Amino acid sequence: MTTATLTAGNRTMDAVDRPRRSLEELVDRLIEAMFGAETERAERSVTQTIHEARRLRQEGDVDGGLAILADMDMAKAETREARWAFSEWKQLVKRRFGDRGAMVYCQGTGRAAALVSHGDGGTLEVAAVLGMRWKPGKLVSGRSLRGLRSLNGGA
């Protein structure tokens, strides 16, 4: 077999007949070959999730980007990936809830919730999450949350 041919069963295909792979798939295979499959899959999964959320944000699908980040397992993320995910998440939250006076509650690196006012001044509704078990729609007391900050900065 030469580099120009590929044997598939009893059929030999020329390189021209071979189905094309995406650049992402080729990079994934290269990384897997260089570093091993299991550890890199977990790291790649976090990175790919962030890339997907960013792509959706750039296309204008803010809710889709927030949903992808909400489902991401932040336990697998390294510190730099968690910070990157938070940055993407915060940009999505600003686009979606910035005009509603959203507040951000952080429980640590890669764990945050966006909260909007609900009814009276003391109750807040979870609008979006990153790395937390809370679900959008949950009601919480603003008085019980330490470190609650305005989405645009400040206290």
TIRO-2110 file (N, C-alpha, C; in Angstrom, 1 decimal):
// TIRO-2110
0.8, -1.2, 0.0, N, 1, A
0.0, 0.0, 0.0, CA, 1, A
0.9, 1.2, 0.0, C, 1, A
0.6, 2.2, -0.8, N, 2, A
1.4, 3.4, -0.9, CA, 2, A
0.6, 4.5, -0.2, C, 2, A
1.2, 5.7, -0.1, N, 3, A
0.5, 6.8, 0.5, CA, 3, A
-0.6, 7.3, -0.3, C, 3, A
-0.6, 7.0, -1.6, N, 4, A
-1.6, 7.5, -2.5, CA, 4, A
-2.9, 6.6, -2.6, C, 4, A
-2.8, 5.4, -2.0, N, 5, A
-3.9, 4.4, -2.0, CA, 5, A
-4.3, 4.1, -0.6, C, 5, A
-5.6, 3.6, -0.5, N, 6, A
-6.1, 3.2, 0.8, CA, 6, A
-6.9, 1.9, 0.5, C, 6, A
-6.7, 0.9, 1.2, N, 7, A
-7.4, -0.4, 1.0, CA, 7, A
-8.6, -0.4, 2.0, C, 7, A
-9.7, -0.6, 1.5, N, 8, A
-10.9, -0.7, 2.4, CA, 8, A
-11.6, -2.0, 2.0, C, 8, A
-11.5, -3.0, 2.8, N, 9, A
-12.0, -4.3, 2.4, CA, 9, A
-11.3, -4.9, 1.2, C, 9, A
-12.0, -5.2, 0.2, N, 10, A
-11.4, -5.7, -1.0, CA, 10, A
-11.2, -4.6, -2.1, C, 10, A
-11.6, -3.4, -1.7, N, 11, A
-11.6, -2.3, -2.7, CA, 11, A
-10.5, -1.4, -2.4, C, 11, A
-9.7, -1.0, -3.4, N, 12, A
-8.7, 0.0, -3.3, CA, 12, A
-9.1, 1.3, -3.8, C, 12, A
-9.0, 2.3, -3.0, N, 13, A
-9.5, 3.7, -3.4, CA, 13, A
-8.2, 4.5, -3.6, C, 13, A
-8.3, 5.4, -4.6, N, 14, A
-7.2, 6.4, -4.7, CA, 14, A
-7.5, 7.5, -3.7, C, 14, A
-6.5, 8.3, -3.4, N, 15, A
-6.6, 9.4, -2.4, CA, 15, A
-7.7, 10.4, -2.9, C, 15, A
-7.9, 10.5, -4.2, N, 16, A
-8.9, 11.4, -4.7, CA, 16, A
-10.3, 10.9, -4.3, C, 16, A
-10.5, 9.6, -4.2, N, 17, A
-11.9, 9.1, -3.9, CA, 17, A
-12.1, 9.1, -2.4, C, 17, A
-11.1, 9.3, -1.6, N, 18, A
-11.3, 9.2, -0.1, CA, 18, A
-12.1, 10.4, 0.4, C, 18, A
-13.1, 10.1, 1.3, N, 19, A
-13.9, 11.2, 1.9, CA, 19, A
-13.0, 12.1, 2.6, C, 19, A
-13.3, 13.4, 2.5, N, 20, A
-12.5, 14.4, 3.2, CA, 20, A
-12.9, 14.5, 4.6, C, 20, A
-11.9, 14.7, 5.5, N, 21, A
-12.1, 14.9, 6.9, CA, 21, A
-12.0, 16.4, 7.2, C, 21, A
-12.7, 16.8, 8.3, N, 22, A
-12.7, 18.2, 8.7, CA, 22, A
-11.3, 18.5, 9.3, C, 22, A
-10.9, 19.7, 9.3, N, 23, A
-9.7, 20.1, 10.0, CA, 23, A
-9.7, 19.7, 11.5, C, 23, A
-10.9, 20.0, 12.1, N, 24, A
-11.0, 19.7, 13.5, CA, 24, A
-10.8, 18.2, 13.8, C, 24, A
-11.4, 17.4, 13.0, N, 25, A
-11.2, 15.9, 13.2, CA, 25, A
-9.8, 15.5, 13.0, C, 25, A
-9.1, 16.1, 12.0, N, 26, A
-7.7, 15.7, 11.9, CA, 26, A
-6.8, 16.2, 13.0, C, 26, A
-7.1, 17.4, 13.6, N, 27, A
-6.4, 17.9, 14.7, CA, 27, A
-6.7, 17.0, 15.9, C, 27, A
-7.9, 16.6, 16.1, N, 28, A
-8.3, 15.7, 17.2, CA, 28, A
-7.5, 14.4, 17.2, C, 28, A
-7.4, 13.9, 16.0, N, 29, A
-6.7, 12.6, 15.8, CA, 29, A
-5.2, 12.8, 16.1, C, 29, A
-4.7, 13.9, 15.7, N, 30, A
-3.2, 14.2, 15.9, CA, 30, A
-3.0, 14.3, 17.4, C, 30, A
-3.8, 15.1, 18.1, N, 31, A
-3.6, 15.3, 19.5, CA, 31, A
-3.8, 13.9, 20.3, C, 31, A
-4.7, 13.1, 19.8, N, 32, A
-4.9, 11.8, 20.5, CA, 32, A
-3.7, 10.9, 20.3, C, 32, A
-3.1, 11.0, 19.1, N, 33, A
-1.9, 10.2, 18.8, CA, 33, A
-0.7, 10.6, 19.6, C, 33, A
-0.6, 11.9, 19.8, N, 34, A
0.5, 12.5, 20.5, CA, 34, A
0.4, 12.3, 22.0, C, 34, A
-0.7, 12.5, 22.6, N, 35, A
-0.8, 12.6, 24.0, CA, 35, A
-1.7, 11.5, 24.7, C, 35, A
-2.3, 10.7, 23.9, N, 36, A
-3.2, 9.7, 24.5, CA, 36, A
-4.6, 10.1, 24.4, C, 36, A
-5.5, 9.1, 24.4, N, 37, A
-6.9, 9.4, 24.1, CA, 37, A
-7.7, 9.9, 25.3, C, 37, A
-7.6, 9.2, 26.5, N, 38, A
-8.6, 9.6, 27.6, CA, 38, A
-8.4, 11.0, 28.2, C, 38, A
-7.2, 11.3, 28.6, N, 39, A
-7.0, 12.6, 29.2, CA, 39, A
-7.2, 13.8, 28.2, C, 39, A
-6.9, 13.6, 27.0, N, 40, A
-7.1, 14.7, 26.1, CA, 40, A
-8.5, 14.8, 25.7, C, 40, A
-9.3, 13.7, 25.7, N, 41, A
-10.7, 13.8, 25.3, CA, 41, A
-11.4, 14.7, 26.3, C, 41, A
-11.1, 14.6, 27.6, N, 42, A
-11.8, 15.4, 28.6, CA, 42, A
-11.4, 16.8, 28.4, C, 42, A
-10.1, 17.1, 28.2, N, 43, A
-9.7, 18.5, 28.0, CA, 43, A
-10.2, 19.1, 26.7, C, 43, A
-10.2, 18.3, 25.7, N, 44, A
-10.7, 18.8, 24.4, CA, 44, A
-12.2, 19.0, 24.5, C, 44, A
-12.9, 18.2, 25.3, N, 45, A
-14.3, 18.4, 25.4, CA, 45, A
-14.7, 19.8, 26.0, C, 45, A
-13.9, 20.2, 27.0, N, 46, A
-14.1, 21.5, 27.6, CA, 46, A
-13.8, 22.6, 26.6, C, 46, A
-12.7, 22.5, 25.9, N, 47, A
-12.2, 23.4, 24.9, CA, 47, A
-13.2, 23.5, 23.8, C, 47, A
-13.7, 22.4, 23.3, N, 48, A
-14.6, 22.4, 22.2, CA, 48, A
-16.0, 23.0, 22.6, C, 48, A
-16.4, 22.8, 23.8, N, 49, A
-17.6, 23.3, 24.3, CA, 49, A
-17.5, 24.9, 24.3, C, 49, A
-16.4, 25.4, 24.8, N, 50, A
-16.2, 26.8, 24.8, CA, 50, A
-16.2, 27.4, 23.4, C, 50, A
-15.5, 26.7, 22.5, N, 51, A
-15.5, 27.1, 21.1, CA, 51, A
-16.9, 27.2, 20.5, C, 51, A
-17.6, 26.1, 20.8, N, 52, A
-19.0, 26.1, 20.3, CA, 52, A
-19.9, 27.2, 20.8, C, 52, A
-19.7, 27.5, 22.1, N, 53, A
-20.5, 28.6, 22.7, CA, 53, A
-20.1, 29.9, 22.1, C, 53, A
-18.8, 30.1, 21.8, N, 54, A
-18.3, 31.3, 21.2, CA, 54, A
-18.8, 31.5, 19.8, C, 54, A
-18.8, 30.3, 19.0, N, 55, A
-19.4, 30.3, 17.7, CA, 55, A
-20.8, 30.7, 17.7, C, 55, A
-21.6, 30.2, 18.6, N, 56, A
-23.0, 30.5, 18.7, CA, 56, A
-23.2, 32.0, 19.1, C, 56, A
-22.4, 32.5, 20.0, N, 57, A
-22.5, 33.9, 20.3, CA, 57, A
-22.2, 34.8, 19.1, C, 57, A
-21.2, 34.5, 18.3, N, 58, A
-20.9, 35.2, 17.1, CA, 58, A
-22.0, 35.2, 16.1, C, 58, A
-22.7, 34.0, 16.0, N, 59, A
-23.8, 33.9, 15.1, CA, 59, A
-25.1, 34.5, 15.6, C, 59, A
-25.1, 35.0, 16.9, N, 60, A
-26.3, 35.6, 17.4, CA, 60, A
-27.2, 34.7, 18.2, C, 60, A
-26.8, 33.4, 18.4, N, 61, A
-27.6, 32.5, 19.1, CA, 61, A
-27.2, 32.5, 20.6, C, 61, A
-27.5, 33.6, 21.3, N, 62, A
-27.1, 33.8, 22.7, CA, 62, A
-27.7, 32.7, 23.6, C, 62, A
-28.9, 32.4, 23.5, N, 63, A
-29.5, 31.3, 24.3, CA, 63, A
-28.9, 30.0, 24.1, C, 63, A
-28.6, 29.6, 22.9, N, 64, A
-27.9, 28.4, 22.6, CA, 64, A
-26.5, 28.3, 23.2, C, 64, A
-25.8, 29.4, 23.2, N, 65, A
-24.4, 29.5, 23.8, CA, 65, A
-24.5, 29.3, 25.3, C, 65, A
-25.5, 30.0, 25.9, N, 66, A
-25.7, 29.9, 27.4, CA, 66, A
-26.1, 28.4, 27.8, C, 66, A
-27.0, 27.8, 26.9, N, 67, A
-27.4, 26.4, 27.2, CA, 67, A
-26.2, 25.5, 27.2, C, 67, A
-25.3, 25.6, 26.2, N, 68, A
-24.1, 24.8, 26.1, CA, 68, A
-23.2, 24.9, 27.3, C, 68, A
-23.0, 26.2, 27.7, N, 69, A
-22.1, 26.4, 28.9, CA, 69, A
-22.8, 25.9, 30.2, C, 69, A
-24.1, 26.0, 30.3, N, 70, A
-24.8, 25.6, 31.5, CA, 70, A
-24.6, 24.1, 31.6, C, 70, A
-24.6, 23.3, 30.6, N, 71, A
-24.5, 21.9, 30.6, CA, 71, A
-23.0, 21.4, 30.8, C, 71, A
-22.1, 22.3, 30.6, N, 72, A
-20.7, 21.9, 30.7, CA, 72, A
-20.2, 21.4, 32.1, C, 72, A
-19.5, 20.4, 32.2, N, 73, A
-18.9, 19.9, 33.4, CA, 73, A
-17.7, 20.6, 33.8, C, 73, A
-17.8, 21.6, 34.6, N, 74, A
-16.6, 22.5, 35.0, CA, 74, A
-15.6, 21.7, 35.8, C, 74, A
-15.9, 20.6, 36.4, N, 75, A
-15.0, 19.8, 37.2, CA, 75, A
-13.8, 19.3, 36.3, C, 75, A
-14.0, 19.2, 35.0, N, 76, A
-13.0, 18.7, 34.1, CA, 76, A
-12.1, 19.8, 33.7, C, 76, A
-12.5, 21.1, 33.9, N, 77, A
-11.8, 22.2, 33.4, CA, 77, A
-10.6, 22.6, 34.2, C, 77, A
-9.5, 22.9, 33.6, N, 78, A
-8.3, 23.5, 34.3, CA, 78, A
-8.7, 25.0, 34.6, C, 78, A
-7.9, 25.6, 35.4, N, 79, A
-8.1, 27.0, 35.9, CA, 79, A
-8.2, 27.9, 34.7, C, 79, A
-7.3, 27.8, 33.7, N, 80, A
-7.3, 28.7, 32.6, CA, 80, A
-8.5, 28.5, 31.7, C, 80, A
-9.0, 27.2, 31.6, N, 81, A
-10.2, 26.9, 30.8, CA, 81, A
-11.4, 27.4, 31.5, C, 81, A
-11.4, 27.3, 32.9, N, 82, A
-12.6, 27.8, 33.6, CA, 82, A
-12.7, 29.3, 33.5, C, 82, A
-11.6, 30.0, 33.5, N, 83, A
-11.6, 31.5, 33.3, CA, 83, A
-12.1, 31.8, 31.9, C, 83, A
-11.6, 31.1, 30.9, N, 84, A
-12.0, 31.3, 29.6, CA, 84, A
-13.5, 31.1, 29.4, C, 84, A
-14.0, 30.0, 30.0, N, 85, A
-15.5, 29.7, 30.0, CA, 85, A
-16.2, 30.8, 30.6, C, 85, A
-15.8, 31.3, 31.8, N, 86, A
-16.5, 32.4, 32.5, CA, 86, A
-16.5, 33.7, 31.6, C, 86, A
-15.4, 33.9, 31.0, N, 87, A
-15.4, 35.1, 30.1, CA, 87, A
-16.4, 35.0, 29.0, C, 87, A
-16.5, 33.8, 28.3, N, 88, A
-17.4, 33.6, 27.3, CA, 88, A
-18.9, 33.7, 27.8, C, 88, A
-19.1, 33.1, 29.0, N, 89, A
-20.4, 33.1, 29.6, CA, 89, A
-20.8, 34.5, 29.9, C, 89, A
-19.9, 35.3, 30.5, N, 90, A
-20.2, 36.6, 30.9, CA, 90, A
-20.6, 37.5, 29.7, C, 90, A
-19.9, 37.3, 28.6, N, 91, A
-20.3, 38.0, 27.3, CA, 91, A
-21.7, 37.7, 26.9, C, 91, A
-22.0, 36.4, 26.9, N, 92, A
-23.3, 35.9, 26.5, CA, 92, A
-24.4, 36.5, 27.5, C, 92, A
-24.1, 36.5, 28.8, N, 93, A
-25.1, 37.0, 29.8, CA, 93, A
-25.3, 38.5, 29.5, C, 93, A
-24.2, 39.3, 29.2, N, 94, A
-24.4, 40.7, 29.0, CA, 94, A
-25.3, 40.9, 27.8, C, 94, A
-25.1, 40.1, 26.7, N, 95, A
-26.0, 40.3, 25.6, CA, 95, A
-27.4, 40.0, 25.9, C, 95, A
-27.6, 38.9, 26.7, N, 96, A
-29.0, 38.5, 26.9, CA, 96, A
-29.7, 39.2, 28.0, C, 96, A
-29.0, 39.5, 29.1, N, 97, A
-29.7, 40.1, 30.3, CA, 97, A
-29.1, 41.4, 30.7, C, 97, A
-28.2, 42.0, 30.0, N, 98, A
-27.6, 43.3, 30.4, CA, 98, A
-28.6, 44.4, 30.6, C, 98, A
-29.6, 44.4, 29.8, N, 99, A
-30.6, 45.5, 29.9, CA, 99, A
-31.6, 45.3, 31.0, C, 99, A
-31.5, 44.1, 31.6, N, 100, A
-32.5, 43.8, 32.7, CA, 100, A
-31.8, 44.0, 34.1, C, 100, A
-30.7, 44.6, 34.1, N, 101, A
-30.0, 44.9, 35.4, CA, 101, A
-29.5, 43.6, 36.1, C, 101, A
-29.0, 42.7, 35.3, N, 102, A
-28.6, 41.4, 35.9, CA, 102, A
-27.4, 41.6, 36.9, C, 102, A
-27.4, 40.6, 37.8, N, 103, A
-26.4, 40.6, 38.8, CA, 103, A
-25.6, 39.3, 38.6, C, 103, A
-24.3, 39.2, 39.0, N, 104, A
-23.6, 38.0, 38.9, CA, 104, A
-23.1, 37.5, 40.3, C, 104, A
-23.4, 36.3, 40.5, N, 105, A
-23.0, 35.6, 41.8, CA, 105, A
-21.9, 34.6, 41.4, C, 105, A
-20.7, 34.7, 42.0, N, 106, A
-19.7, 33.7, 41.7, CA, 106, A
-19.4, 32.9, 43.0, C, 106, A
-19.2, 31.6, 42.8, N, 107, A
-18.9, 30.7, 43.9, CA, 107, A
-17.4, 30.2, 43.8, C, 107, A
-16.7, 30.7, 42.9, N, 108, A
-15.3, 30.4, 42.7, CA, 108, A
-15.0, 30.3, 41.2, C, 108, A
-13.8, 30.0, 40.8, N, 109, A
-13.4, 30.0, 39.4, CA, 109, A
-14.3, 29.0, 38.7, C, 109, A
-14.9, 29.5, 37.6, N, 110, A
-15.7, 28.6, 36.8, CA, 110, A
-17.1, 28.3, 37.3, C, 110, A
-17.5, 28.9, 38.3, N, 111, A
-18.9, 28.7, 38.9, CA, 111, A
-19.6, 30.0, 39.1, C, 111, A
-20.6, 30.2, 38.4, N, 112, A
-21.3, 31.5, 38.5, CA, 112, A
-22.8, 31.4, 38.1, C, 112, A
-23.5, 32.4, 38.5, N, 113, A
-25.0, 32.5, 38.1, CA, 113, A
-25.3, 33.9, 37.8, C, 113, A
-26.1, 34.1, 36.8, N, 114, A
-26.6, 35.5, 36.5, CA, 114, A
-28.0, 35.5, 37.1, C, 114, A
-28.3, 36.6, 37.8, N, 115, A
-29.6, 36.7, 38.5, CA, 115, A
-30.3, 38.0, 38.1, C, 115, A
-31.6, 37.9, 37.9, N, 116, A
-32.3, 39.1, 37.6, CA, 116, A
-33.4, 39.3, 38.7, C, 116, A
-33.8, 40.6, 38.9, N, 117, A
-34.8, 40.9, 39.9, CA, 117, A
-36.1, 40.2, 39.6, C, 117, A
-36.8, 39.7, 40.7, N, 118, A
-38.0, 39.0, 40.5, CA, 118, A
-39.0, 39.6, 41.5, C, 118, A
-40.0, 40.3, 41.0, N, 119, A
-41.0, 40.9, 41.9, CA, 119, A
-40.5, 41.9, 42.9, C, 119, A
-40.5, 41.6, 44.2, N, 120, A
-40.0, 42.5, 45.2, CA, 120, A
-38.5, 42.7, 45.1, C, 120, A
-37.9, 43.6, 45.8, N, 121, A
-36.5, 43.9, 45.7, CA, 121, A
-35.5, 42.8, 46.3, C, 121, A
-36.0, 41.9, 47.1, N, 122, A
-35.1, 40.9, 47.7, CA, 122, A
-35.0, 39.6, 47.1, C, 122, A
-35.9, 39.3, 46.2, N, 123, A
-35.9, 38.0, 45.5, CA, 123, A
-35.3, 38.1, 44.1, C, 123, A
-34.5, 37.1, 43.8, N, 124, A
-33.8, 37.1, 42.5, CA, 124, A
-34.1, 35.8, 41.8, C, 124, A
-34.2, 35.9, 40.5, N, 125, A
-34.4, 34.7, 39.7, CA, 125, A
-33.1, 34.3, 38.9, C, 125, A
-32.8, 33.1, 38.9, N, 126, A
-31.6, 32.6, 38.2, CA, 126, A
-31.9, 32.7, 36.7, C, 126, A
-31.1, 33.4, 36.0, N, 127, A
-31.3, 33.6, 34.5, CA, 127, A
-30.4, 32.7, 33.7, C, 127, A
-29.2, 32.5, 34.2, N, 128, A
-28.2, 31.6, 33.5, CA, 128, A
-27.2, 31.1, 34.5, C, 128, A
-26.6, 29.9, 34.3, N, 129, A
-25.6, 29.4, 35.2, CA, 129, A
-24.4, 28.9, 34.4, C, 129, A
-23.3, 28.8, 35.2, N, 130, A
-22.0, 28.2, 34.7, CA, 130, A
-21.4, 27.4, 35.8, C, 130, A
-21.4, 26.1, 35.6, N, 131, A
-20.8, 25.2, 36.5, CA, 131, A
-21.5, 25.0, 37.9, C, 131, A
-22.7, 25.4, 37.9, N, 132, A
-23.5, 25.2, 39.2, CA, 132, A
-24.7, 24.3, 39.0, C, 132, A
-25.2, 23.8, 40.1, N, 133, A
-26.4, 22.9, 40.0, CA, 133, A
-27.7, 23.7, 39.9, C, 133, A
-27.7, 25.0, 40.1, N, 134, A
-28.9, 25.8, 40.0, CA, 134, A
-29.4, 25.7, 38.5, C, 134, A
-30.7, 25.8, 38.4, N, 135, A
-31.3, 25.8, 37.1, CA, 135, A
-32.0, 27.2, 36.8, C, 135, A
-32.0, 27.7, 35.6, N, 136, A
-32.7, 28.9, 35.3, CA, 136, A
-34.1, 28.8, 35.8, C, 136, A
-34.6, 29.9, 36.4, N, 137, A
-35.9, 30.0, 36.9, CA, 137, A
-36.0, 29.8, 38.4, C, 137, A
-34.9, 29.3, 39.0, N, 138, A
-34.9, 29.1, 40.5, CA, 138, A
-34.9, 30.5, 41.1, C, 138, A
-35.7, 30.6, 42.2, N, 139, A
-35.7, 31.9, 43.0, CA, 139, A
-34.9, 31.8, 44.2, C, 139, A
-34.1, 32.8, 44.4, N, 140, A
-33.2, 32.9, 45.6, CA, 140, A
-33.3, 34.2, 46.2, C, 140, A
-32.9, 34.3, 47.5, N, 141, A
-32.9, 35.6, 48.2, CA, 141, A
-31.6, 36.3, 48.0, C, 141, A
-31.7, 37.5, 47.6, N, 142, A
-30.5, 38.3, 47.3, CA, 142, A
-29.7, 38.6, 48.6, C, 142, A
-30.3, 38.6, 49.7, N, 143, A
-29.6, 38.9, 51.0, CA, 143, A
-28.7, 37.7, 51.4, C, 143, A
-29.0, 36.5, 50.9, N, 144, A
-28.2, 35.4, 51.3, CA, 144, A
-27.0, 35.1, 50.5, C, 144, A
-26.8, 35.9, 49.4, N, 145, A
-25.7, 35.7, 48.5, CA, 145, A
-24.6, 36.7, 48.8, C, 145, A
-23.4, 36.2, 49.2, N, 146, A
-22.3, 37.0, 49.4, CA, 146, A
-21.6, 37.2, 48.0, C, 146, A
-21.0, 38.3, 47.8, N, 147, A
-20.3, 38.6, 46.6, CA, 147, A
-21.2, 38.8, 45.3, C, 147, A
-22.4, 39.2, 45.5, N, 148, A
-23.3, 39.5, 44.4, CA, 148, A
-22.9, 40.9, 43.8, C, 148, A
-22.6, 40.9, 42.5, N, 149, A
-22.2, 42.1, 41.9, CA, 149, A
-23.0, 42.4, 40.6, C, 149, A
-23.0, 43.7, 40.3, N, 150, A
-23.6, 44.1, 39.1, CA, 150, A
-22.9, 43.4, 37.9, C, 150, A
-23.6, 43.1, 36.9, N, 151, A
-23.0, 42.5, 35.6, CA, 151, A
-22.0, 43.4, 35.0, C, 151, A
-22.2, 44.7, 35.1, N, 152, A
-21.3, 45.7, 34.5, CA, 152, A
-20.2, 46.1, 35.4, C, 152, A
-20.0, 45.4, 36.5, N, 153, A
-18.9, 45.7, 37.5, CA, 153, A
-19.5, 46.5, 38.6, C, 153, A
-18.6, 46.8, 39.6, N, 154, A
-19.0, 47.5, 40.8, CA, 154, A
-19.6, 46.6, 41.8, C, 154, A
-20.1, 47.1, 42.9, N, 155, A
-20.7, 46.2, 43.9, CA, 155, A
-22.2, 46.2, 43.9, C, 155, A
END
